[in-house]
Amino acid sequence: MAENKEEDVNLGANQFTERQPLGTAAQTDKDYKEPPPAPLFETGELKSWSFYRAGIAEFVATFLFLYITILTVMGVGRSPSKCASVGIQGITWSFGGMIFALVYCTAGISGGHINPAVTFGLFLARKLSLTRAVFYIVMQCLGAICGAGVTLKGGANFVNHGYTKGEGLGAEIVGTFVLVYTVFSATDAKRSARDSHVPLLAPLPIGFAVFLVHLATIPITGTGINPARSLGAAIIYNKAHAWDDHWIFWVGPFIGAALAASYHQIVIRAIPFKTKA
């Protein structure tokens, strides 16, 4: 047992804490101090088992997310009547509910991002290193491709008839802003230090934000707000009209995430205007 413990420490498993935990215990120090920003490159992470464990958690969570949600979409699409399926509301609950469950399960391991846009927003806010951000995004995309692949159908995103590409892009920007802004608010370290219940409840508002955004934007784009989800489904679906609009589901979420990160850091927290002690 002693040898195993020593090996674990040598691998660095306990040396690098997660930069954006969604479900860890609240701080007890009421005199809150702003945590230091994550370094741009943290090469020491590459020697840490916790780094790879977090990436695996992101892969598995995104795999499960795509599998369950796309099966729900397929069930509604194949149903002979609306009364025989869960309908649009069921699809929205599927997406929101899975995010709630998966964030709760993976928060203490990887931070429970399950979305390249969320990872990108947290990276811009210096909550995690570029090394970790790139690794997370790669694992999320691989998990999404595998999850969609198991369903064998896809469930790709594209701008629906009656809407322009500009309207689709706007829906993705605003929808992702709502999601990432909720993530920042639900995981704010200062709120966690003040209110011990905040970290425990974080998955609930995040999942509910996904639910509400799907209610609003499914008629427009089928709701992306997650580039990995859109990529995995597009690869398996592999039809021209899905690829024609695919750029919208990367550009829109990344713009929305950047705006949410900027709004939270500059306006809500006013971090650039705080004087250093």
Secondary structure per residue as TSV (DSSP state, phi and psi in degrees):
chain	resnum	aa	ss	phi	psi
A	1	M	-	360.0	-41.5
A	2	A	H	-64.3	-39.1
A	3	E	H	-65.7	-40.9
A	4	N	H	-62.7	-39.9
A	5	K	H	-66.2	-41.4
A	6	E	H	-64.9	-39.8
A	7	E	H	-63.7	-39.5
A	8	D	H	-61.6	-41.6
A	9	V	H	-67.6	-40.3
A	10	N	H	-63.1	-33.1
A	11	L	T	-73.1	-13.1
A	12	G	T	86.2	20.7
A	13	A	T	-63.7	-26.4
A	14	N	T	-112.8	10.5
A	15	Q	T	-89.7	-26.3
A	16	F	S	-119.7	105.8
A	17	T	-	-76.8	155.1
A	18	E	-	-67.6	139.1
A	19	R	S	-78.2	-25.6
A	20	Q	S	-136.4	67.7
A	21	P	-	-71.0	134.7
A	22	L	S	-95.8	-16.1
A	23	G	S	-135.3	25.0
A	24	T	S	-85.1	167.4
A	25	A	-	-66.1	148.1
A	26	A	-	-70.5	154.6
A	27	Q	-	-70.1	147.2
A	28	T	-	-96.1	-15.1
A	29	D	-	-78.6	111.9
A	30	K	S	-75.2	-21.0
A	31	D	S	-82.8	82.5
A	32	Y	-	-65.7	138.3
A	33	K	-	-124.0	133.8
A	34	E	-	-63.8	126.8
A	35	P	-	-65.9	148.0
A	36	P	-	-67.8	149.4
A	37	P	-	-67.0	150.1
A	38	A	-	-68.5	144.1
A	39	P	-	-65.7	153.4
A	40	L	S	-62.4	-47.1
A	41	F	-	-120.7	128.7
A	42	E	-	-126.4	78.1
A	43	T	G	-63.8	-24.0
A	44	G	G	-62.2	-23.2
A	45	E	G	-60.5	-31.0
A	46	L	G	-65.5	-15.7
A	47	K	G	-98.4	3.1
A	48	S	-	-101.9	129.4
A	49	W	H	-64.5	-33.0
A	50	S	H	-62.3	-29.7
A	51	F	H	-64.5	-48.7
A	52	Y	H	-73.1	-35.0
A	53	R	H	-60.8	-41.1
A	54	A	H	-64.3	-41.2
A	55	G	H	-63.8	-40.7
A	56	I	H	-63.6	-40.0
A	57	A	H	-62.1	-39.8
A	58	E	H	-65.7	-39.8
A	59	F	H	-61.2	-51.2
A	60	V	H	-64.5	-42.9
A	61	A	H	-63.2	-42.8
A	62	T	H	-69.5	-35.8
A	63	F	H	-58.7	-50.4
A	64	L	H	-64.7	-38.3
A	65	F	H	-60.2	-48.7
A	66	L	H	-66.6	-42.1
A	67	Y	H	-61.0	-51.2
A	68	I	H	-68.4	-45.3
A	69	T	H	-69.7	-40.4
A	70	I	H	-69.3	-36.5
A	71	L	H	-61.4	-37.0
A	72	T	H	-64.9	-44.6
A	73	V	H	-61.1	-43.4
A	74	M	H	-63.6	-39.0
A	75	G	H	-62.1	-40.5
A	76	V	H	-68.6	-41.7
A	77	G	H	-65.6	-33.5
A	78	R	H	-88.4	-9.7
A	79	S	-	-68.5	136.6
A	80	P	S	-68.0	-21.1
A	81	S	S	-151.2	158.1
A	82	K	G	-63.2	-31.7
A	83	C	G	-70.3	-19.8
A	84	A	G	-92.5	5.3
A	85	S	S	-136.1	176.4
A	86	V	-	-76.8	-15.6
A	87	G	H	73.0	-173.8
A	88	I	H	-60.7	-39.8
A	89	Q	H	-62.9	-36.2
A	90	G	H	-65.8	-37.5
A	91	I	H	-63.5	-44.7
A	92	T	H	-63.1	-39.9
A	93	W	H	-66.4	-34.5
A	94	S	H	-62.3	-47.7
A	95	F	H	-66.3	-49.0
A	96	G	H	-65.4	-41.5
A	97	G	H	-66.5	-39.4
A	98	M	H	-66.6	-39.4
A	99	I	H	-64.0	-42.4
A	100	F	H	-57.1	-49.7
A	101	A	H	-66.8	-43.8
A	102	L	H	-73.7	-35.6
A	103	V	H	-63.5	-42.3
A	104	Y	H	-60.1	-41.3
A	105	C	H	-73.9	-35.3
A	106	T	H	-106.7	-1.5
A	107	A	T	-57.0	-43.0
A	108	G	T	-78.5	-5.7
A	109	I	T	-104.7	-54.0
A	110	S	T	-118.3	-10.3
A	111	G	-	100.0	-11.0
A	112	G	-	65.6	49.9
A	113	H	-	-75.7	-59.3
A	114	I	-	59.0	22.7
A	115	N	S	-166.8	119.8
A	116	P	H	-58.1	-31.1
A	117	A	H	-67.1	-39.9
A	118	V	H	-64.6	-45.3
A	119	T	H	-60.2	-42.7
A	120	F	H	-63.5	-43.9
A	121	G	H	-62.4	-42.9
A	122	L	H	-68.5	-32.7
A	123	F	H	-65.7	-43.8
A	124	L	H	-60.9	-31.7
A	125	A	T	-84.7	5.1
A	126	R	T	62.8	38.0
A	127	K	S	-90.0	-15.9
A	128	L	S	-152.6	159.8
A	129	S	-	-76.6	162.7
A	130	L	H	-62.7	-36.7
A	131	T	H	-56.7	-49.7
A	132	R	H	-69.7	-38.8
A	133	A	H	-61.7	-46.9
A	134	V	H	-63.5	-42.8
A	135	F	H	-62.7	-43.5
A	136	Y	H	-60.5	-46.9
A	137	I	H	-63.2	-41.1
A	138	V	H	-61.7	-46.4
A	139	M	H	-67.5	-36.1
A	140	Q	H	-64.1	-43.3
A	141	C	H	-66.2	-41.6
A	142	L	H	-63.9	-42.2
A	143	G	H	-62.4	-39.8
A	144	A	H	-66.7	-41.4
A	145	I	H	-62.5	-44.3
A	146	C	H	-66.8	-41.3
A	147	G	H	-63.8	-43.1
A	148	A	H	-69.5	-34.6
A	149	G	H	-63.8	-35.6
A	150	V	H	-64.5	-32.6
A	151	T	H	-75.9	-22.2
A	152	L	T	67.4	10.5
A	153	K	S	-123.9	-43.4
A	154	G	-	115.2	-81.1
A	155	G	-	77.0	45.7
A	156	A	-	-70.5	156.2
A	157	N	-	-92.2	141.2
A	158	F	-	-160.4	161.6
A	159	V	-	-73.9	123.7
A	160	N	-	-73.8	159.3
A	161	H	T	-60.4	140.1
A	162	G	T	97.7	-7.3
A	163	Y	-	-124.1	146.3
A	164	T	-	-87.4	166.2
A	165	K	H	-63.7	-34.1
A	166	G	H	-63.2	-40.5
A	167	E	H	-67.4	-37.3
A	168	G	H	-65.1	-43.1
A	169	L	H	-62.7	-43.1
A	170	G	H	-61.5	-40.6
A	171	A	H	-63.0	-39.6
A	172	E	H	-69.7	-38.0
A	173	I	H	-64.6	-51.0
A	174	V	H	-66.9	-42.5
A	175	G	H	-61.1	-42.7
A	176	T	H	-70.5	-34.5
A	177	F	H	-58.2	-46.4
A	178	V	H	-58.7	-45.8
A	179	L	H	-64.0	-52.5
A	180	V	H	-69.6	-35.9
A	181	Y	H	-62.1	-39.8
A	182	T	H	-64.5	-40.2
A	183	V	H	-60.2	-47.1
A	184	F	H	-61.7	-43.5
A	185	S	H	-68.7	-40.5
A	186	A	H	-72.9	-22.1
A	187	T	T	-114.2	14.1
A	188	D	-	-58.7	122.1
A	189	A	H	-63.5	-32.1
A	190	K	H	-68.3	-40.7
A	191	R	H	-66.3	-36.7
A	192	S	H	-64.3	-35.9
A	193	A	H	-69.0	-31.0
A	194	R	H	-87.1	-40.5
A	195	D	-	-122.8	110.7
A	196	S	T	-66.7	-21.0
A	197	H	T	-80.6	-15.7
A	198	V	H	-59.3	-48.8
A	199	P	H	-62.1	-33.5
A	200	L	H	-69.2	-31.5
A	201	L	H	-91.4	-5.8
A	202	A	T	-53.2	-43.2
A	203	P	H	-61.5	-27.2
A	204	L	H	-66.5	-54.9
A	205	P	H	-64.8	-30.3
A	206	I	H	-66.3	-47.5
A	207	G	H	-63.5	-37.7
A	208	F	H	-69.0	-34.6
A	209	A	H	-62.8	-42.5
A	210	V	H	-61.4	-42.4
A	211	F	H	-58.8	-48.8
A	212	L	H	-66.9	-40.3
A	213	V	H	-63.9	-38.9
A	214	H	H	-64.5	-39.8
A	215	L	H	-56.7	-39.9
A	216	A	H	-81.2	-35.9
A	217	T	H	-111.1	-5.6
A	218	I	H	-55.5	-42.1
A	219	P	H	-64.8	-19.8
A	220	I	H	-92.8	-54.6
A	221	T	H	-126.5	-0.3
A	222	G	S	79.5	-1.4
A	223	T	-	65.9	106.1
A	224	G	-	-93.8	-80.7
A	225	I	-	48.4	13.8
A	226	N	-	-153.1	98.5
A	227	P	H	-57.0	-33.9
A	228	A	H	-65.8	-43.3
A	229	R	H	-60.0	-43.8
A	230	S	H	-68.5	-39.3
A	231	L	H	-66.2	-49.3
A	232	G	H	-58.8	-44.3
A	233	A	H	-67.3	-39.0
A	234	A	H	-66.4	-39.5
A	235	I	H	-63.5	-42.3
A	236	I	H	-75.0	-41.1
A	237	Y	H	-66.7	-49.3
A	238	N	-	51.2	55.0
A	239	K	-	-124.9	153.4
A	240	A	H	-57.4	-44.0
A	241	H	H	-68.2	-24.1
A	242	A	H	-71.8	-40.9
A	243	W	H	-73.6	-29.3
A	244	D	H	-59.7	-36.7
A	245	D	T	-99.5	1.1
A	246	H	T	-62.2	-32.9
A	247	W	T	-58.2	-30.9
A	248	I	H	-60.0	-33.7
A	249	F	H	-87.9	4.3
A	250	W	H	-110.7	-49.0
A	251	V	H	-64.2	-47.3
A	252	G	H	-59.4	-54.3
A	253	P	H	-61.4	-37.0
A	254	F	H	-70.4	-37.0
A	255	I	H	-65.8	-45.3
A	256	G	H	-60.3	-41.3
A	257	A	H	-66.0	-41.3
A	258	A	H	-64.3	-41.4
A	259	L	H	-65.0	-41.3
A	260	A	H	-65.6	-42.7
A	261	A	H	-63.1	-43.6
A	262	S	H	-64.8	-43.9
A	263	Y	I	-61.8	-45.1
A	264	H	I	-68.0	-44.7
A	265	Q	I	-72.9	-38.7
A	266	I	I	-90.4	-46.3
A	267	V	I	-89.0	-53.9
A	268	I	I	-71.2	-49.5
A	269	R	S	-94.6	-18.1
A	270	A	-	51.8	38.3
A	271	I	G	-62.1	-40.3
A	272	P	G	-64.1	-19.2
A	273	F	G	-99.4	-0.6
A	274	K	-	-80.2	136.1
A	275	T	-	-81.0	141.1
A	276	K	-	-80.1	139.2
A	277	A	-	-70.3	360.0
